[in-house]
Amino acid sequence: MKKILVPTDFSNHAEYALKAAAQIAKKNGGEIFLLHMLELPNQAGDALGSGSDIPEIMIFKNAAINRLEDLMDHECLDGIKVSEIIQFELAFEGIMKVSAINNIDLIVMGSHGASGFKEMFIGSNAEKVVRNSDVPVLIIKKDVGEFNVDKFVFASDFTDEIKKPFAKVVEFANKFGAHLELAMINTPSSFKPTHLAEEIMRDFISNFSINKYSINIYNDVNIETGILNFSNHINADLIGVCTHGRKGIAHFFNGSISEDLVNHAQRPVVTFKI
């Protein structure tokens, strides 16, 4: 977690994400890439594409530069190496490109979630990043104050395809000194006896060096509700899940538990791409 990307739209939620990212950077000797995507008005974007010199473009850019400079003076960034980036691009596409170009290790984003019609057909930028990012994405929903991860819930079915991203989960937990609360959610449609669920989980983790962990079997009506209720029950500091990154029609019909959690959980959520 040496290179941390923090996209900002200068909102309160983006500031919450910046504060959390700053604490992570300080604990790991990391640096922050502070990114603002400048989504220009249609007429300015058309003019920019044609090479015309439109004064409005520079007005928007200069205003963004000034706000980034002010943000760079935030007390939470004291002692941290920070690079500021402004891109003329749609937020989601720009975040993906900047992440790839700079070999980012972790993306930290603020989000207020999405619901109803917007959640189904549009989705938030955070949701799109979670679906597509190859690096872990940490979503911050509110001002968490001190970003300490003592109880880290990781929910999964613990199948073989999860083993590669799980190595990053273990690394994340160990770096924070967190107690990893491994959780398998039992639902009516995919019920397993406790002894079988525990056997699956113990076999899965046998090749990993986890500093502190517990195995938990939790019963609920569906997986998302189970993760949220279990996390509330133990007062978790962080929820972790893996995402398949489904796209198109497959994503529409199958949905994504990770994206649902990004939209509905009030606790921080970190996702790991399978």
C-alpha positions in Angstrom: 0.0 0.0 0.0 2.8 2.4 -0.9 0.9 4.2 -3.7 -2.6 5.3 -2.8 -5.0 7.0 -5.3 -7.6 9.4 -3.8 -10.1 10.8 -6.4 -11.8 13.9 -5.1 -14.7 16.1 -6.2 -14.1 18.3 -3.2 -17.2 17.0 -1.4 -17.4 16.0 2.3 -17.3 12.3 1.4 -14.2 12.8 -0.6 -12.6 14.6 2.4 -13.5 11.6 4.6 -11.7 9.3 2.1 -8.6 11.6 2.1 -8.4 11.5 5.9 -8.5 7.7 5.9 -6.0 7.5 3.0 -3.6 9.8 4.8 -3.6 7.6 7.9 -2.9 4.5 5.8 -0.1 6.3 4.0 1.5 7.4 7.3 1.3 3.9 8.7 2.9 2.3 5.6 5.3 5.0 4.5 3.2 5.5 1.4 2.4 8.4 -0.9 -0.9 9.8 -2.1 -2.0 10.7 -5.6 -4.7 13.2 -5.3 -6.9 13.2 -8.5 -9.6 15.5 -9.7 -11.5 14.7 -12.9 -12.5 17.8 -14.7 -15.8 17.0 -16.4 -16.3 20.0 -18.7 -19.6 21.3 -19.9 -20.6 19.9 -23.2 -19.8 22.9 -25.3 -16.4 23.3 -23.6 -15.6 19.6 -24.1 -16.5 19.8 -27.8 -14.3 22.9 -28.2 -11.4 21.1 -26.4 -11.7 18.2 -28.7 -11.5 20.5 -31.8 -8.4 22.3 -30.4 -10.3 25.7 -30.0 -9.1 28.1 -27.4 -12.1 28.6 -25.1 -11.5 30.8 -22.1 -14.1 28.9 -20.1 -11.8 25.8 -20.2 -9.1 27.7 -18.4 -11.5 29.1 -15.9 -12.6 25.6 -14.9 -9.0 24.3 -14.9 -7.7 27.2 -12.8 -10.6 26.9 -10.3 -9.8 23.1 -9.9 -6.1 23.9 -9.5 -6.9 26.4 -6.7 -9.1 24.0 -4.9 -6.5 21.2 -5.1 -3.8 23.5 -3.8 -6.1 24.3 -0.8 -6.7 20.6 -0.3 -2.9 19.9 -0.4 -2.6 22.1 2.7 -5.0 19.9 4.7 -3.5 19.1 8.1 -4.0 15.4 7.6 -1.4 15.4 4.7 1.4 16.8 6.9 4.6 14.7 6.3 3.1 12.8 3.4 4.4 12.9 -0.2 1.4 14.0 -2.3 1.1 14.4 -6.1 -1.8 16.3 -7.5 -3.4 15.3 -10.9 -6.1 17.0 -12.9 -7.5 15.1 -15.9 -10.0 16.3 -18.5 -12.1 13.1 -18.5 -15.1 11.4 -17.1 -14.5 10.3 -13.5 -14.6 6.5 -13.9 -12.5 6.3 -17.0 -9.9 8.8 -15.6 -9.6 6.9 -12.3 -8.9 3.6 -14.1 -6.2 5.2 -16.4 -4.4 7.1 -13.6 -4.4 3.9 -11.5 -2.8 1.9 -14.2 -0.2 4.5 -15.3 1.0 5.1 -11.7 1.0 1.4 -10.6 -1.4 2.3 -7.7 -1.7 -0.2 -4.9 -4.9 1.0 -3.3 -7.8 3.3 -4.4 -9.6 5.1 -1.5 -12.9 6.7 -2.5 -15.7 8.5 -0.6 -19.2 7.5 -1.5 -22.7 8.3 -0.4 -24.0 5.3 -2.3 -26.9 5.0 -4.8 -30.4 3.7 -4.5 -33.5 2.8 -6.4 -33.6 3.6 -10.2 -30.1 5.2 -10.1 -28.6 2.2 -8.4 -30.0 -0.2 -11.0 -29.4 1.7 -14.2 -26.6 4.2 -13.5 -24.7 3.4 -10.4 -22.2 5.5 -8.6 -18.6 6.1 -9.8 -17.5 4.2 -6.7 -19.6 1.2 -7.8 -18.0 1.3 -11.3 -14.5 1.5 -9.9 -15.2 -1.5 -7.5 -16.5 -3.5 -10.5 -13.5 -2.8 -12.7 -10.4 -2.1 -10.6 -7.6 -4.7 -10.5 -6.3 -3.2 -7.3 -8.1 -3.1 -3.9 -10.7 -0.3 -3.5 -11.5 1.1 -0.1 -14.9 2.9 0.1 -15.4 5.4 2.9 -19.0 6.4 3.7 -18.6 8.8 6.6 -16.0 10.5 8.7 -14.4 7.6 10.6 -12.0 9.8 12.7 -9.1 7.5 13.6 -8.9 4.8 10.8 -8.1 1.8 13.0 -8.9 -1.7 11.8 -9.1 -3.9 14.8 -12.0 -6.1 13.6 -11.9 -6.8 9.8 -14.8 -8.9 8.5 -14.0 -10.9 5.4 -17.0 -12.7 4.0 -16.7 -15.4 1.3 -17.7 -18.8 0.1 -14.0 -19.8 0.4 -13.7 -21.5 -2.9 -10.4 -22.0 -4.8 -11.0 -18.9 -7.0 -10.8 -16.7 -4.0 -7.2 -17.9 -3.0 -5.3 -15.4 -5.1 -7.2 -12.2 -3.9 -7.2 -13.6 -0.4 -3.4 -13.3 -0.2 -4.0 -9.5 -0.5 -6.7 -9.7 2.2 -4.2 -11.3 4.6 -1.6 -8.8 3.7 -4.0 -6.0 4.4 -5.1 -7.4 7.7 -1.6 -8.2 8.9 -0.3 -4.7 8.1 -3.1 -3.1 10.2 -2.6 -5.7 13.0 -6.3 -6.5 12.5 -8.2 -9.5 13.8 -9.5 -11.1 10.6 -13.1 -12.3 11.2 -13.6 -14.8 8.5 -17.3 -15.3 7.8 -19.3 -17.7 5.7 -22.9 -16.6 5.4 -25.4 -19.5 5.4 -28.6 -18.8 3.5 -31.7 -21.0 2.9 -30.6 -21.4 -0.8 -27.0 -22.4 0.0 -27.1 -23.9 3.5 -24.2 -25.9 4.8 -24.0 -27.7 8.2 -21.7 -26.0 10.6 -19.1 -28.8 10.7 -18.9 -28.8 6.9 -18.6 -25.0 6.6 -15.8 -25.0 9.2 -14.0 -27.8 7.4 -14.1 -25.8 4.1 -12.8 -22.6 5.8 -10.0 -24.4 7.8 -8.9 -26.2 4.7 -8.9 -22.9 2.7 -6.8 -20.9 5.2 -4.3 -23.7 5.9 -1.7 -22.3 3.4 -1.9 -18.7 4.6 -0.1 -17.0 7.5 -2.7 -15.0 9.2 -1.6 -13.3 12.4 -5.0 -13.1 14.1 -8.3 -14.7 12.9 -11.6 -16.3 13.9 -13.9 -18.5 11.9 -17.6 -17.6 11.9 -20.7 -19.2 10.4 -23.6 -16.8 10.2 -27.2 -17.6 9.2 -29.4 -15.1 7.4 -31.9 -14.6 4.7 -29.4 -13.6 2.0 -25.6 -13.0 1.8 -25.7 -9.2 1.8 -28.0 -8.9 4.8 -25.9 -11.6 6.6 -22.7 -9.6 6.0 -24.2 -6.4 7.2 -25.9 -8.0 10.3 -22.8 -10.0 11.3 -20.6 -6.8 10.9 -23.0 -4.9 13.1 -23.2 -7.8 15.6 -19.4 -7.7 16.3 -19.1 -3.9 15.7 -16.6 -4.4 12.8 -14.3 -1.6 11.7 -14.1 -2.8 8.1 -15.9 -5.2 5.7 -13.9 -7.0 3.0 -15.3 -8.9 0.0 -14.1 -10.2 -3.4 -15.7 -9.1 -6.6 -15.9 -10.9 -10.0 -16.1 -7.6 -11.9 -19.1 -8.8 -14.0 -20.1 -6.5 -16.8 -22.9 -6.1 -19.3 -25.9 -8.4 -19.2 -24.2 -10.9 -16.8 -23.8 -8.1 -14.3 -27.4 -6.9 -14.7 -28.9 -10.4 -14.0 -26.4 -11.6 -11.5 -25.8 -8.4 -9.6 -22.8 -8.0 -7.3 -22.7 -8.4 -3.5 -19.7 -6.1 -3.4 -21.4 -3.3 -5.2 -24.6 -3.7 -3.1 -22.4 -3.4 0.0 -20.7 -0.2 -1.4 -24.2 1.2 -1.8 -25.8 0.1 1.4 -23.1 -0.4 4.1 -22.3 2.5 6.4 -19.0 0.9 7.5 -15.9 1.1 5.3 -15.8 -1.6 2.6 -12.7 -2.8 0.8 -13.0 -5.0 -2.3 -10.5 -7.3 -3.9 -10.8 -8.3 -7.6 -10.9 -12.0 -8.4 
